[in-house]
Amino acid sequence: MPAYGFFVEFEAKPGKEDDVAQFLVDAKSLVDAEPGTLAWFGFRLGPSSFRIFDAFETEEDREAHLQGEVRRQIELRGDELFAVPPTITPVGVLAAKLPPH
């Protein structure tokens, strides 16, 4: 069971909402290349509010993801896409249901 995760909050700049949505769609292929990322969800809460939730079995896998390609793309495109810097909150996963791996 994954014990570690991140909850990431994004707020799109006005007029960049569709670009942030596409950014999350495109980020999925980057996450697919990370064997330690067990679950990853990019979702929209409202017109300009977006979130990511992801989960990992080990702290090392979580740290590898934090230093990975998605984070690099967030940093590269942040000024273009986001009204404020994303908030990245580490979380402890208490319960989960995932397909067997």
Secondary structure as UniProt FT lines:
FT   STRAND          4..12
FT   TURN            14..15
FT   HELIX           17..32
FT   TURN            35..36
FT   STRAND          37..44
FT   STRAND          49..56
FT   HELIX           59..66
FT   HELIX           69..81
FT   STRAND          87..92
//
